[in-house]
Amino acid sequence: MSNVKAAATVLTEYGHRSTLHGLSHMFQSGDLWRKAFWLVLTFAASGACVYHIYATVSNYLESPITSIYRDEGPQALFPGVTICNLKPVSEALLHAEEEKAALFHHLDQVWNFFDNWLFGLRSRKHSETRVEYKERQRELLKTYTDIFWVSDDTREFGLSDRHTLLMCLYKNKHCNASNFKLVQHHRYWNCYTFQPLDGDRTIDNSDQDSGLRLILFTDSNFDSNRLDDSVNYLRSMTREDEITNPYSLRTYLGRGNRTLNQVLTGNKWEAEGLRIFIHNESQFPTTSDIAFDVSSGASTTIEVNTKQVNTLNRPPSHVCNAEEPETISYVRYFGPNVTGLRSYRLTQPEAVMEAQQKMIFDKCGCYTHLLPFKFNTSLLCLYADPQHRIHPSMEFMQRLACHTNSFKLAEQKTSELLQQKDEYKPCTSWKLQATKVQVPWPRSDELIDFVNYVFMPSYIAELQNEDQVMHLLKSRNSRAEAIIRHLFNPDCRKENGTDAPLVDSWCISRAKLKANVAQIWIKPASTHAGVYMEEYSYDWPEAQRGWRHLRPVDGNFAAQRHGVHRAAVHPDERLHQPRRGQKVFKRWQCSSLSKQDAARFRSHTKVPGESGGRRDEGAGASAAVPAATTSTAAAAATAATVELSQSGKGAIRQAWIAADTVESLNRLLR
């Protein structure tokens, strides 16, 4: 009790002597109502002070970001371009009787047309409609071709760079098939990525001579009576036939007169032509989210914009890695005893795919072919040993079922894995944006010249110099010969053959040729990339209301804060006119600019009264104080320039604030 009395005595003495006005008035007042009034007022002021401190600290910890975008930044680089065929297997080979017979012989002798694979899934269920049954059958046949692609060497069936490329110009200089590198993919089989031989990806200009110009033979449309044969076969199949004697891959390709391309599309109804992937040079091509379908018989222009994105590492809302990303090697192509690897940057998408591959491997002991992989195909879940290709082993069937379920589970975890792999997201990255314009091509009046001077010279040279690389077909004919043979009209083909001189190129079916060629121009939109930057912005709550973000009138860049673009303000318009009865002063607005822009900004801006003042510059802040002339009241024209720095990246603040506002801030800081 004595301690309580002593504490009360000390508190009373402190209250009488305190310089805190509310506390001293509360203790010195003799009237109870006055004491209550000062008590309430003191607690209210204390609460307001605590709230103000909380708001200030919260604003600091929130680290508001100033976003700056420049139209012209560093030198832009030509992006990676990868070409895939929407019909993976060469239609010319599939329509050539000798090559088709060789393919069927291989599928029969090595795989038995998969007649012993998943036999129970081929029959139609009693509860299924015909549409549901057909959809399930297409997925089953797609599984067969995936096993075939993983286990066998299918390179000669797909898109061929030498036979596809009719003309190539890069930066108005000729390029050839050696500039295109093979990338195998389970959906497109053979894709080709353009790579300049000297590695020169700089963009000198964005005019008509810039970028990559290609004329390509798409090898995708030689159909004649195939559709009628397919319809007749389907009409002959009854419901009982589909239940008791379902068709297999053998009947689908044989009696049904279908092609492997119809199997490979599964249940996706896609166009004829090419798919062009635009990606960063260090990114695995088919993982890019920028892809355009290019139709045969059309000229397509793809304009690419490049933007450099520089973001701040702001955990936990935004996490990024300021260091240079590591590299990871993926398989580009594969075959018997050969595996081609290439290094790519290990960024967030690649880290997610690696995590998904690990999930599948931990569950099944093998990797999926549906994602980029870095091991030999023998470690893929759908790889079948040569001795188990006619009769699959039980181990393989278990691995196949495990792969199907595990891959679906891994896909469902994609969003969760993206959040877990934030640390692989680089703070500095290059983003691409592209637009496409497509028009019919070639023109009717140029078709004959196109045949004479572009198409025929390419294939005549190919016929004379082609060195055959036949892994499976072992055919006597070359790919070029198969293509030419199907493009000639039947009457000309017998008379002149494929060795016809250049003058006899009129015999080519121009309708078929037009349905199998495409022109592509991939051009940069500008020689320089745009730049997006983030910088920290620390604002005092009292000064926030009057601050505005500025940009030069010439439009070199725009300042954006919290996602809102600010209007441009000319330097001559930034002075506020004083209202009547207000102290005469000029308030300069705050600006989030880079150091170079601020220096340029100050070079044509004169601070009122600066001629008689002095400027002291420190490491973290600088103040420009005009000379005082008459009295303390004249110091209302005080000018302050604050430069804040965070991790070597600062935002320069230029603010001229009234003397009363400065005094209130000083009282707050005390």
Buried (B, 14 or more C-beta within 10 A) or exposed (E): EEEEEEEEEEEEEEBEEBEEEBBBBBBBBEEEEEBEBBBEBBEEEEEEEEEEEEEBEEBEEEEBBBBBBBEEBEEBBBBBBBBBBBBBBBBBBBBBEEBBEBBBEBBEEBBBBBBEBEEEEBBBEEEBEEEEBBBBBBEBBBBBBBBBBBBBBBBBBBBBBBBBBBBBBBBEEEBEEEBBBBBBBBBBBBBBBBBBEEEEBEBEBBEEEBBBBBBBBBBBBBEEEBEEBBEEBEEEBEEEEBBEEBBBBBBBBBBBBBBBBBBBBBEEEBEBBBBBBBBBBBBBBBBBEBBBBBBBBBBBBBBBBBBBBBBBBBEEEBBBBEEEBEEBEBBBBBBEEEBBEBEBBBBBBBBBBBBBBEBBBEBBEBBBBBBBBBBEBEEBBBBBEEEBBBEBEEEBEEBBEBBEEBBEEBEEBEEEBBEBBBEBBBBBBBBBEBEBEBEEBBEEEEBBEBBBEBBBBBBBEBBEEBEEEBEBBEBEBBBBBBBBBBBBBEEBBEEBEBEBEEEBBEBBBBEBBBBBBBBBBBBBBBBBBBBBBBBBBBBBEBBEEBBBBBBBEEEEBBBBBEEEEBEBBEBEEBEBEEEEEEEEBBBBBBBBBBEEBBEBBBEEBEBBBBEEBEEEEEEEBBBBBBEBEEEEEBBBBBBBBBBBBEEEBBBBBBBBBBBEBBEEBEEBEE
